[in-house]
Amino acid sequence: MIQKYVFGEPFETEAVTALIPASEGAPAFGSICMENGFSFSYRLAPEDIVYGLGEANRGINKRGYRYISCCSDDPIHTEDKRSLYGAHNFIIVSGAPGKASFGLFFDYPAAMTFDIGYSCREHLAVSCEKADLYLYVITGESACDIACQFRGIIGKSYIPPKFAFGYGQSRWGYASPEDFREVLQKHRQAHIPLDMLYMDIDYMEDYKDFTVNSKNFPDFQAFVEEMKRENIRLIPIIDAGVKIEQGYPVYEEGIERGYFCTREDGSEFEACVWPGMTHFPDFLKPEARKWFGHWYKVLLDAGIEGFWNDMNEPAIFFSAEEEALLKEWMQDIVEEKETFHSFNLSDRSKALPNKPEDYGRFYHEVDGKKIPHQQVHNLYGFNMTRAAAEAFADLAPDRRILLFSRASYIGMHRYGGIWTGDNMSWWSHLLLNLKMLPSLNMCGFLYIGADLGGFGSDATEDLMLRWLALGVFTPLMRNHSAAGTRRQEFYQFEHTEDFRHIIGVRYRLIPYLYSEYLKAARDDDLMFKPLAFVYPQDRIACHTEDQLVLGNEIMIAPVYTQNAIGRPVYLPEEMLFVKFLPGGAIYQETLPAGHHFVEVALNEVPLFIRKGKKIPLVDAAEYVEALDMGTLCYIGDQNAPYELTEE
């Protein structure tokens, strides 16, 4: 059952698509206070588990920490960080078997704090500055049922083109056709599957959206077609900020039509991002969304079939106001009004990006009213991606276009996927990647993945192989890294054959992964589930966070520890332990329910097939369209039924 409560005058985020009448009175769970903003309080029982929050730090069970739902451009995802790139205000309080469970969605587009047993172990407190929001309360038979009910009211999840389930290679720094040709050539020569090459900001002219560096790419359309002949899709990045430059048509049109966010006095807000000083399109204004979205046509017409939207929290290096302050500070030093030692340049420069003061300096226009950005901050990336998706429906109605974003809010899952932002080449981030998967599914996001191997820092060969063995199962499988870090394409490491094998396993599993994705999208289900969702009566399963059920047939348990020869696993039921071995062989062993230690070499991919289940496999190919369904076979219980779903 779903009940909707209205407090104050909520902003219409369009996160919920179902028509749900407002309920009278107050929710049956918890207490609400509206004296200083809004707060919801609930006393947690010792055995309660709290799920949700989508892209959030720490574990699947969110108890014991304080989270702030506020889209944030912060690449150092250490355990103390309270905000990441997405804002997903949905939680499930799951009671012990036989006790009540319920879900809560706080539809509120500004910063919101979730204190989940942090200030007090038994206390759940959700608070925000203004008492203007919708609260949806969902009750059901189980945590899984509640998650699926929530999925049912927020709209169907985005479905990407099938090639998007192939492997993608990316690096900030690929700047010329020769860079991309080298990556393609190395993959094809080594017979390592590859479907996508990603284009970071270096392909642009001076980092300007919807432009291509004509010096490096004198005939971009011809280059796109060249890559397509090799069965490669180029996937360019699009940033939120539009460069302030006379003669740049995107800037000039936006100014002429009044499509940029403004200061309170009506002048366009200016902030520095990659191109220098930029304006931010007002994506909350429908006509501005339509205008910006149709600029993607420039690249669609060149043959591009996919995009990734970035810097759309929005990220701000510094505003024009902060630039003026910097100049004053530096002038004080030059004139010796302030000594260099008292002027801590390092601390001041670190405080410049993404300042709350800057987010308070600009406004959106909604239905003729000026709305401070801080009140709708979490909707910015959502509506940028919506702008693109709605334009694709007009510009390419008969095609699926790959689209994913960095920043997001619940509801954006209808328009595209997400990647989890600028992670690091840390073993802890491999585990964090795993734990985010079911939480994101609960919030509607199915096309998801992380930068495999880590974006920042230096990847090692063993970390890269272990992370790829998890990436085999994530819908978005992309190896991406930052300029200035160690190169982490497969050919930068010694054991090429190991990379060929692991990436090849992904292609063998694509019929299964694509089928389970389509089912989850069709049925408002989760593709990745915590063990507790499938085995709610099993206390150990309910507290196991480094193993997931994928689809309805398999359990995944990746190795995420440096120098490990394997890992402990807990089997809630008898399962078939499967390892894809180098050379194409498949190791199979039936293991009883209980605790086990399984050995998994660096060049092996493990999974577990549930009792009475089977999964489809095909022979590997060098790109998705070359997969031969005539080689289809099954592993597991050959007598078990399996519905292979294809569009």
C-alpha positions as CSV (number, residue, x, y, z in Angstrom):
1,M,0.0,0.0,0.0
2,I,1.2,3.5,-0.8
3,Q,0.1,6.7,0.9
4,K,1.0,10.2,0.0
5,Y,1.3,13.1,2.4
6,V,1.6,16.7,1.5
7,F,3.5,19.2,3.6
8,G,3.6,22.9,2.8
9,E,3.9,23.8,-0.9
10,P,6.1,21.1,-2.5
11,F,8.1,21.8,-5.7
12,E,6.9,19.5,-8.5
13,T,10.0,17.4,-9.2
14,E,8.1,14.9,-11.4
15,A,9.9,12.1,-9.7
16,V,6.6,10.2,-9.2
17,T,4.6,9.4,-12.3
18,A,1.7,7.6,-10.7
19,L,-1.4,9.5,-9.6
20,I,-1.7,9.0,-5.9
21,P,-4.3,10.9,-3.9
22,A,-3.1,12.7,-0.8
23,S,-3.9,11.1,2.5
24,E,-5.3,12.9,5.5
25,G,-3.6,12.9,8.9
26,A,-0.1,11.7,9.6
27,P,1.9,8.5,8.7
28,A,1.4,5.5,11.0
29,F,5.2,5.2,11.3
30,G,7.3,7.7,13.1
31,S,6.6,11.3,14.2
32,I,6.9,14.6,12.2
33,C,7.9,18.0,13.4
34,M,7.5,21.2,11.4
35,E,8.7,23.9,13.8
36,N,12.1,24.5,12.2
37,G,11.8,23.2,8.7
38,F,10.8,19.5,8.5
39,S,11.9,16.5,10.4
40,F,10.8,12.9,10.5
41,S,11.8,10.7,13.5
42,Y,11.5,7.0,14.1
43,R,12.8,4.6,16.8
44,L,14.7,1.8,15.2
45,A,14.6,-1.7,16.7
46,P,18.0,-3.3,17.2
47,E,17.3,-5.8,14.4
48,D,16.0,-3.2,11.8
49,I,18.0,-2.9,8.6
50,V,17.8,0.4,6.6
51,Y,18.2,0.1,2.8
52,G,18.2,2.6,0.0
53,L,19.7,6.1,-0.7
54,G,20.8,4.9,-4.1
55,E,24.3,6.3,-4.8
56,A,25.5,6.7,-1.2
57,N,28.7,5.9,0.7
58,R,29.4,2.9,2.9
59,G,27.3,-0.3,3.1
60,I,24.0,-1.7,1.8
61,N,22.6,-1.4,5.3
62,K,22.8,2.3,5.9
63,R,22.6,2.2,9.7
64,G,25.3,3.9,11.7
65,Y,26.0,7.0,9.6
66,R,24.8,10.4,8.6
67,Y,24.2,11.0,4.9
68,I,23.4,14.3,3.2
69,S,21.4,14.0,0.0
70,C,23.0,16.7,-2.1
71,C,24.5,16.2,-5.6
72,S,28.2,16.9,-5.0
73,D,31.2,17.0,-7.2
74,D,33.8,15.5,-4.8
75,P,36.1,12.9,-6.3
76,I,37.7,11.7,-3.1
77,H,35.2,9.1,-1.9
78,T,36.6,8.3,1.5
79,E,34.4,6.8,4.2
80,D,33.8,10.2,5.9
81,K,32.1,11.7,2.8
82,R,28.4,12.2,3.3
83,S,27.3,13.3,-0.2
84,L,28.1,11.9,-3.6
85,Y,27.0,12.8,-7.1
86,G,23.4,11.5,-6.8
87,A,20.5,12.4,-4.5
88,H,18.1,9.6,-4.0
89,N,15.8,10.1,-1.0
90,F,14.3,6.6,-0.8
91,I,14.8,4.3,2.2
92,I,13.3,1.1,3.4
93,V,13.2,0.2,7.1
94,S,13.2,-3.6,7.1
95,G,12.0,-5.2,10.4
96,A,12.9,-8.7,11.6
97,P,10.7,-11.5,10.1
98,G,7.2,-11.0,11.3
99,K,7.6,-7.3,12.1
100,A,6.6,-4.3,10.1
101,S,8.6,-3.0,7.2
102,F,8.0,0.2,5.4
103,G,9.5,2.5,2.7
104,L,9.8,6.3,2.7
105,F,10.3,8.6,-0.2
106,F,10.9,12.2,0.6
107,D,10.3,14.1,-2.6
108,Y,12.3,17.2,-1.8
109,P,14.9,18.6,-4.3
110,A,17.2,20.5,-1.9
111,A,19.7,19.1,0.6
112,M,18.2,16.6,3.0
113,T,19.9,14.9,5.9
114,F,19.5,11.2,6.8
115,D,20.8,10.5,10.3
116,I,20.4,6.7,10.4
117,G,21.6,5.7,13.9
118,Y,24.5,8.1,13.8
119,S,23.6,10.5,16.6
120,C,21.8,7.8,18.5
121,R,22.0,4.1,17.5
122,E,18.2,3.5,17.7
123,H,17.2,6.8,16.1
124,L,16.3,7.5,12.5
125,A,16.0,11.2,11.8
126,V,15.3,12.8,8.3
127,S,15.4,16.5,8.1
128,C,15.5,19.4,5.7
129,E,15.4,23.2,5.8
130,K,11.9,23.8,4.5
131,A,8.7,22.0,5.3
132,D,7.6,21.8,1.6
133,L,7.7,18.3,0.3
134,Y,5.8,15.1,-0.5
135,L,6.2,12.1,1.7
136,Y,5.3,8.7,0.3
137,V,4.9,5.8,2.8
138,I,4.9,2.3,1.4
139,T,4.0,-0.8,3.2
140,G,4.4,-4.3,1.9
141,E,5.1,-8.0,2.6
142,S,8.9,-7.6,2.5
143,A,11.6,-5.1,1.7
144,C,11.8,-6.5,-1.8
145,D,8.1,-6.0,-2.3
146,I,8.3,-2.4,-1.0
147,A,11.2,-1.6,-3.4
148,C,9.2,-3.0,-6.3
149,Q,6.1,-1.0,-5.3
150,F,8.2,2.1,-5.3
151,R,9.6,1.2,-8.7
152,G,6.0,1.0,-9.9
153,I,5.2,4.6,-9.0
154,I,8.3,6.3,-10.4
155,G,8.0,5.1,-14.0
156,K,9.7,2.5,-16.2
157,S,13.5,2.4,-16.3
158,Y,15.5,3.5,-19.3
159,I,16.5,0.7,-21.8
160,P,19.8,1.3,-23.7
161,P,20.7,-0.1,-27.1
162,K,22.1,-3.6,-26.9
163,F,25.6,-2.6,-28.0
164,A,25.7,-0.7,-24.7
165,F,26.1,-4.1,-22.9
166,G,29.5,-4.5,-24.7
167,Y,32.8,-3.4,-23.3
168,G,34.0,0.2,-23.5
169,Q,37.4,1.7,-23.2
170,S,37.9,5.3,-22.1
171,R,40.6,7.7,-20.8
172,W,40.7,11.4,-20.2
173,G,43.4,12.3,-22.7
174,Y,42.3,10.6,-25.9
175,A,42.5,13.6,-28.2
176,S,43.0,12.6,-31.8
177,P,41.9,9.9,-34.2
178,E,45.3,8.2,-33.8
179,D,44.6,7.8,-30.0
180,F,41.3,6.0,-30.7
181,R,42.7,4.0,-33.6
182,E,45.5,2.7,-31.4
183,V,43.1,1.5,-28.8
184,L,40.9,-0.2,-31.4
185,Q,43.9,-1.8,-33.1
186,K,45.3,-3.2,-29.9
187,H,42.0,-4.7,-29.0
188,R,41.3,-6.3,-32.4
189,Q,44.9,-7.6,-32.7
190,A,44.6,-9.2,-29.3
191,H,41.1,-10.4,-30.1
192,I,39.8,-8.7,-27.0
193,P,36.1,-7.7,-27.3
194,L,35.3,-4.0,-27.7
195,D,32.1,-2.1,-28.7
196,M,32.6,1.5,-27.5
197,L,35.3,4.1,-27.3
198,Y,34.5,7.1,-25.0
199,M,35.5,10.6,-25.9
200,D,36.3,12.8,-22.9
201,I,36.6,16.6,-23.1
202,D,39.7,16.6,-25.3
203,Y,37.6,15.9,-28.5
204,M,35.9,19.4,-28.2
205,E,37.1,22.7,-29.5
206,D,38.2,24.6,-26.4
207,Y,35.9,22.4,-24.3
208,K,32.8,23.8,-25.9
209,D,29.7,21.6,-26.0
210,F,28.5,20.4,-29.4
211,T,31.8,21.3,-31.0
212,V,34.6,19.1,-32.4
213,N,38.3,20.1,-32.6
214,S,38.5,20.6,-36.4
215,K,42.3,20.5,-36.3
216,N,42.4,17.0,-34.7
217,F,39.2,15.8,-36.5
218,P,39.0,17.6,-39.9
219,D,36.2,15.3,-41.0
220,F,34.5,14.0,-37.8
221,Q,31.6,12.3,-39.6
222,A,34.0,10.3,-41.7
223,F,35.9,9.3,-38.6
224,V,32.6,8.2,-36.9
225,E,31.8,6.1,-39.9
226,E,35.3,4.6,-40.0
227,M,34.8,3.5,-36.4
228,K,31.4,2.1,-37.2
229,R,32.8,0.0,-40.0
230,E,35.0,-1.5,-37.3
231,N,31.9,-2.0,-35.1
232,I,32.9,0.7,-32.7
233,R,30.6,3.4,-31.4
234,L,32.2,6.6,-30.3
235,I,30.5,8.0,-27.1
236,P,31.3,11.7,-26.5
237,I,30.9,13.6,-23.3
238,I,28.7,16.7,-22.9
239,D,29.2,19.1,-20.0
240,A,26.6,21.3,-18.3
241,G,28.4,24.7,-18.6
242,V,28.2,26.7,-21.9
243,K,31.3,28.8,-22.7
244,I,30.9,32.5,-22.7
245,E,32.2,33.4,-26.2
246,Q,31.0,35.7,-28.9
247,G,30.5,33.8,-32.2
248,Y,29.8,30.5,-30.4
249,P,26.2,29.8,-31.4
250,V,25.1,27.8,-28.3
251,Y,26.1,30.8,-26.2
252,E,24.6,33.4,-28.5
253,E,21.3,31.6,-28.8
254,G,21.1,31.0,-25.0
255,I,21.7,34.7,-24.3
256,E,19.2,35.8,-27.0
257,R,16.4,33.6,-25.8
258,G,17.0,33.9,-22.0
259,Y,17.8,30.3,-21.4
260,F,20.6,30.6,-18.9
261,C,20.3,30.7,-15.1
262,T,20.5,34.3,-13.7
263,R,21.5,36.1,-10.7
264,E,18.8,37.7,-8.6
265,D,19.2,41.0,-10.5
266,G,18.4,39.2,-13.8
267,S,22.0,39.1,-15.2
268,E,23.4,35.7,-16.3
269,F,25.3,33.9,-13.6
270,E,28.9,33.2,-14.5
271,A,31.1,30.4,-13.2
272,C,34.4,28.9,-14.3
273,V,34.4,25.2,-15.5
274,W,36.6,23.5,-18.1
275,P,36.0,26.0,-20.9
276,G,36.7,29.0,-18.6
277,M,33.8,31.3,-17.7
278,T,30.4,29.7,-18.5
279,H,26.7,30.1,-18.2
280,F,24.5,27.3,-16.9
281,P,21.4,26.4,-19.0
282,D,18.2,26.7,-17.0
283,F,17.1,23.0,-17.4
284,L,14.1,23.6,-15.2
285,K,12.6,25.7,-17.9
286,P,10.9,23.4,-20.5
287,E,11.8,25.6,-23.5
288,A,15.4,25.7,-22.4
289,R,15.5,22.0,-22.0
290,K,14.1,21.6,-25.6
291,W,16.6,24.1,-26.9
292,F,19.6,22.4,-25.3
293,G,18.5,18.9,-26.1
294,H,18.1,19.7,-29.8
295,W,21.8,20.7,-29.9
296,Y,22.7,17.0,-29.6
297,K,21.5,16.9,-33.2
298,V,24.9,18.2,-34.3
299,L,26.5,15.0,-33.1
300,L,23.6,12.7,-33.9
301,D,23.8,13.9,-37.5
302,A,27.5,12.9,-37.5
303,G,26.5,9.4,-36.7
304,I,26.9,9.4,-32.9
305,E,24.7,6.9,-31.0
306,G,25.5,7.6,-27.4
307,F,26.5,10.3,-24.9
308,W,27.6,10.7,-21.3
309,N,26.5,13.9,-19.4
310,D,29.0,15.2,-16.9
311,M,29.7,18.2,-14.6
312,N,26.0,18.5,-14.0
313,E,25.7,18.8,-10.2
314,P,26.5,21.5,-11.5
315,A,30.2,21.5,-10.8
316,I,31.7,25.0,-10.3
317,F,35.4,25.7,-10.1
318,F,34.7,29.2,-8.9
319,S,32.2,31.9,-9.7
320,A,32.8,35.4,-11.1
321,E,32.3,36.7,-7.6
322,E,34.9,34.4,-6.2
323,E,37.3,35.3,-9.1
324,A,37.0,39.0,-8.1
325,L,37.8,38.1,-4.5
326,L,40.9,36.1,-5.6
327,K,42.1,39.1,-7.6
328,E,41.7,41.3,-4.5
329,W,43.6,38.8,-2.3
330,M,46.4,38.6,-4.8
331,Q,46.6,42.4,-5.2
332,D,46.9,42.7,-1.4
333,I,49.9,40.4,-1.5
334,V,51.5,42.3,-4.4
335,E,51.0,45.6,-2.4
336,E,52.2,43.9,0.8
337,K,49.0,44.6,2.6
338,E,49.0,40.9,3.5
339,T,52.0,38.6,3.9
340,F,52.3,35.4,1.9
341,H,52.5,33.4,5.1
342,S,49.2,34.7,6.4
343,F,47.7,34.3,3.1
344,N,47.2,30.6,2.8
345,L,46.7,30.2,-0.9
346,S,46.4,26.4,-0.7
347,D,43.5,26.5,1.8
348,R,41.7,29.3,0.0
349,S,42.0,27.6,-3.4
350,K,40.7,24.3,-2.0
351,A,37.6,26.1,-0.7
352,L,36.7,27.6,-4.0
353,P,35.0,24.7,-5.9
354,N,31.3,24.1,-5.4
355,K,30.8,26.6,-2.6
356,P,27.3,26.8,-1.1
357,E,27.6,30.6,-1.5
358,D,27.9,30.1,-5.3
359,Y,24.9,27.8,-5.4
360,G,23.0,30.6,-3.6
361,R,23.9,33.2,-6.2
362,F,21.8,32.0,-9.1
363,Y,18.2,31.4,-9.9
364,H,15.9,29.4,-12.1
365,E,12.7,30.5,-13.7
366,V,9.8,28.2,-13.1
367,D,6.3,29.1,-14.3
368,G,7.3,32.8,-14.3
369,K,8.8,32.7,-10.8
370,K,12.4,33.0,-9.7
371,I,13.5,30.0,-7.7
372,P,16.9,30.0,-5.9
373,H,19.1,27.2,-7.2
374,Q,19.7,25.8,-3.7
375,Q,16.0,25.0,-3.4
376,V,16.1,22.7,-6.5
377,H,19.8,21.8,-6.6
378,N,19.3,18.1,-6.9
379,L,17.2,18.4,-10.0
380,Y,19.9,19.9,-12.2
381,G,21.6,16.8,-13.6
382,F,18.2,15.0,-13.8
383,N,16.8,17.7,-16.1
384,M,20.0,18.0,-18.2
385,T,19.6,14.3,-19.0
386,R,15.9,14.6,-19.5
387,A,16.6,17.4,-22.0
388,A,18.7,15.0,-24.1
389,A,16.3,12.1,-23.8
390,E,13.3,14.1,-24.8
391,A,15.2,15.5,-27.8
392,F,16.2,12.0,-28.9
393,A,12.5,11.0,-28.9
394,D,12.0,13.8,-31.5
395,L,15.3,13.5,-33.4
396,A,15.7,9.7,-33.5
397,P,12.3,8.2,-32.6
398,D,13.1,4.8,-34.1
399,R,16.5,4.3,-32.3
400,R,17.7,3.8,-28.8
401,I,20.5,6.2,-27.9
402,L,22.9,5.4,-25.1
403,L,22.7,8.0,-22.4
404,F,24.0,8.2,-18.9
405,S,24.8,10.9,-16.4
406,R,26.9,11.7,-13.4
407,A,24.4,13.7,-11.3
408,S,20.9,12.4,-10.7
409,Y,17.7,12.5,-8.8
410,I,14.9,9.9,-8.6
411,G,13.0,10.1,-11.8
412,M,16.1,10.5,-14.0
413,H,16.2,6.7,-14.3
414,R,13.4,7.0,-16.9
415,Y,15.7,9.0,-19.2
416,G,19.2,7.4,-18.8
417,G,21.6,5.5,-16.6
418,I,24.4,6.7,-14.4
419,W,28.0,6.0,-13.7
420,T,29.2,6.4,-10.1
421,G,31.6,9.3,-10.9
422,D,35.2,9.9,-10.2
423,N,36.2,6.9,-8.1
424,M,39.8,5.9,-7.3
425,S,42.0,2.9,-8.0
426,W,41.4,1.6,-4.5
427,W,40.4,-1.9,-3.4
428,S,37.8,-0.2,-1.1
429,H,36.1,1.3,-4.2
430,L,35.8,-2.0,-5.8
431,L,33.7,-3.2,-2.8
432,L,31.8,0.2,-2.8
433,N,30.9,-0.4,-6.4
434,L,29.4,-3.8,-5.5
435,K,27.4,-2.4,-2.6
436,M,25.9,0.5,-4.6
437,L,24.3,-1.8,-7.2
438,P,21.2,-2.9,-5.3
439,S,20.7,0.5,-3.7
440,L,20.6,2.1,-7.1
441,N,18.3,-0.5,-8.5
442,M,15.9,0.2,-5.6
443,C,15.7,3.8,-6.9
444,G,15.0,2.8,-10.5
445,F,18.5,3.0,-11.9
446,L,19.3,-0.2,-13.9
447,Y,21.9,0.9,-16.4
448,I,24.7,1.5,-13.9
449,G,28.4,0.9,-13.6
450,A,31.6,2.4,-12.1
451,D,34.9,3.4,-13.7
452,L,36.5,-0.1,-13.7
453,G,40.0,0.0,-12.3
454,G,39.3,3.4,-10.8
455,F,39.4,6.9,-12.4
456,G,41.9,8.5,-10.1
457,S,45.2,7.2,-8.7
458,D,47.2,4.3,-10.3
459,A,45.7,0.9,-11.0
460,T,47.6,-2.3,-10.6
461,E,47.2,-5.3,-12.8
462,D,45.6,-7.4,-10.1
463,L,43.1,-4.6,-9.1
464,M,42.2,-4.2,-12.8
465,L,41.5,-7.9,-13.3
466,R,39.5,-8.2,-10.1
467,W,37.5,-5.1,-10.9
468,L,36.8,-6.4,-14.4
469,A,35.6,-9.7,-12.9
470,L,32.9,-7.6,-11.1
471,G,32.3,-5.4,-14.2
472,V,31.5,-8.5,-16.2
473,F,28.1,-8.4,-14.5
474,T,27.3,-4.6,-14.4
475,P,25.2,-3.3,-17.3
476,L,27.7,-0.5,-18.0
477,M,31.2,-2.1,-18.3
478,R,33.7,0.7,-18.9
479,N,37.4,1.0,-18.1
480,H,38.0,4.8,-17.5
481,S,40.9,6.7,-16.0
482,A,42.1,10.2,-15.5
483,A,44.9,12.1,-17.3
484,G,48.1,11.9,-15.3
485,T,47.4,8.5,-13.8
486,R,48.9,5.2,-14.8
487,R,47.5,4.0,-18.2
488,Q,45.2,1.0,-17.5
489,E,44.2,-0.3,-21.0
490,F,44.8,-4.0,-21.1
491,Y,47.9,-3.6,-23.2
492,Q,49.7,-1.6,-20.5
493,F,49.9,-4.8,-18.5
494,E,51.8,-8.0,-19.0
495,H,49.2,-10.7,-19.1
496,T,47.1,-9.9,-22.2
497,E,45.5,-13.4,-22.2
498,D,43.9,-12.8,-18.8
499,F,42.2,-9.6,-20.0
500,R,41.0,-11.4,-23.2
501,H,39.5,-14.2,-21.1
502,I,37.7,-12.0,-18.5
503,I,36.2,-9.6,-21.0
504,G,35.3,-12.5,-23.2
505,V,33.2,-14.0,-20.3
506,R,31.2,-10.8,-20.3
507,Y,30.3,-11.4,-24.0
508,R,29.4,-15.0,-23.2
509,L,26.9,-13.7,-20.6
510,I,25.3,-10.9,-22.6
511,P,22.2,-12.9,-23.6
512,Y,21.6,-13.6,-19.9
513,L,22.4,-10.1,-18.7
514,Y,20.4,-8.3,-21.4
515,S,17.5,-10.6,-20.7
516,E,17.5,-10.0,-17.0
517,Y,17.8,-6.3,-17.5
518,L,14.7,-6.2,-19.8
519,K,12.8,-8.3,-17.2
520,A,13.7,-5.9,-14.4
521,A,12.7,-2.9,-16.5
522,R,9.5,-4.6,-17.6
523,D,8.4,-5.8,-14.2
524,D,9.6,-2.9,-12.0
525,D,12.0,-5.3,-10.4
526,L,15.6,-5.2,-9.3
527,M,18.4,-6.7,-11.4
528,F,20.7,-6.8,-8.3
529,K,19.3,-7.8,-4.9
530,P,20.8,-8.0,-1.5
531,L,20.7,-11.6,-0.3
532,A,18.2,-10.4,2.4
533,F,15.6,-9.7,-0.4
534,V,15.7,-13.3,-1.6
535,Y,16.4,-15.1,1.8
536,P,14.6,-12.9,4.3
537,Q,14.3,-15.7,6.9
538,D,18.1,-16.3,6.9
539,R,19.8,-14.1,9.5
540,I,23.3,-14.6,8.0
541,A,22.1,-13.8,4.5
542,C,20.4,-10.7,5.8
543,H,23.7,-9.4,7.1
544,T,25.9,-10.4,4.1
545,E,26.8,-7.4,2.0
546,D,29.6,-8.6,-0.3
547,Q,27.4,-11.1,-2.2
548,L,24.4,-10.2,-4.4
549,V,21.7,-12.1,-6.2
550,L,21.6,-11.1,-9.9
551,G,18.4,-11.8,-11.7
552,N,16.6,-14.8,-10.4
553,E,19.3,-17.4,-11.2
554,I,22.7,-16.5,-9.9
555,M,24.6,-15.1,-7.0
556,I,27.8,-13.1,-7.5
557,A,30.6,-12.9,-5.0
558,P,33.6,-11.1,-6.4
559,V,37.1,-11.1,-4.9
560,Y,37.9,-7.6,-3.7
561,T,41.0,-8.0,-1.5
562,Q,44.6,-7.5,-2.7
563,N,46.7,-10.7,-3.0
564,A,43.8,-12.9,-2.1
565,I,43.7,-16.4,-3.5
566,G,40.0,-16.5,-3.1
567,R,37.3,-15.6,-0.6
568,P,34.8,-16.8,2.0
569,V,31.2,-17.2,0.8
570,Y,28.0,-18.0,2.5
571,L,25.4,-20.0,0.6
572,P,21.9,-19.7,1.8
573,E,21.0,-22.8,-0.2
574,E,22.7,-25.4,-2.3
575,M,24.3,-23.8,-5.3
576,L,26.4,-24.7,-8.3
577,F,29.8,-23.0,-8.0
578,V,30.9,-22.0,-11.5
579,K,34.3,-20.6,-12.6
580,F,35.1,-19.5,-16.1
581,L,38.6,-20.7,-16.7
582,P,41.2,-19.5,-19.2
583,G,40.9,-21.3,-22.5
584,G,37.1,-21.5,-22.4
585,A,36.6,-24.4,-19.9
586,I,34.0,-24.1,-17.2
587,Y,34.6,-25.5,-13.7
588,Q,31.4,-26.7,-11.9
589,E,31.0,-28.0,-8.4
590,T,27.8,-28.4,-6.4
591,L,28.3,-26.9,-2.9
592,P,25.8,-27.4,0.0
593,A,24.3,-24.6,1.9
594,G,26.6,-23.0,4.5
595,H,30.1,-21.4,4.8
596,H,32.8,-22.1,2.3
597,F,36.1,-20.8,1.1
598,V,36.4,-20.8,-2.7
599,E,39.7,-20.3,-4.5
600,V,39.5,-17.9,-7.5
601,A,42.6,-17.1,-9.5
602,L,43.2,-13.6,-11.0
603,N,42.2,-14.9,-14.4
604,E,39.0,-16.6,-13.4
605,V,35.4,-15.3,-13.2
606,P,33.2,-16.9,-10.5
607,L,29.5,-17.1,-10.1
608,F,27.0,-19.3,-8.3
609,I,23.9,-20.8,-9.9
610,R,20.9,-21.3,-7.5
611,K,19.5,-24.8,-7.1
612,G,17.0,-25.6,-9.8
613,K,18.1,-22.8,-12.1
614,K,20.1,-22.4,-15.3
615,I,21.5,-19.6,-17.4
616,P,22.2,-19.1,-21.1
617,L,25.7,-18.7,-22.6
618,V,27.0,-18.1,-26.1
619,D,30.4,-18.1,-27.6
620,A,32.4,-14.9,-27.1
621,A,32.7,-12.5,-30.0
622,E,34.7,-9.3,-30.6
623,Y,31.6,-7.1,-30.5
624,V,28.0,-7.5,-29.6
625,E,26.6,-7.7,-33.1
626,A,28.9,-10.6,-33.8
627,L,27.4,-12.8,-31.1
628,D,26.1,-16.0,-32.6
629,M,22.9,-17.1,-30.9
630,G,23.3,-20.4,-32.8
631,T,25.9,-21.3,-30.2
632,L,23.4,-20.8,-27.3
633,C,23.8,-23.4,-24.5
634,Y,22.8,-23.5,-20.8
635,I,24.7,-24.3,-17.6
636,G,23.0,-25.3,-14.4
637,D,19.9,-27.5,-14.1
638,Q,19.2,-28.5,-17.7
639,N,15.6,-29.4,-16.7
640,A,14.9,-25.9,-15.3
641,P,12.9,-23.4,-17.4
642,Y,14.4,-20.1,-18.5
643,E,12.7,-17.2,-20.3
644,L,15.2,-15.7,-22.6
645,T,13.9,-12.2,-23.2
646,E,15.0,-10.2,-26.3
647,E,13.4,-7.0,-27.7
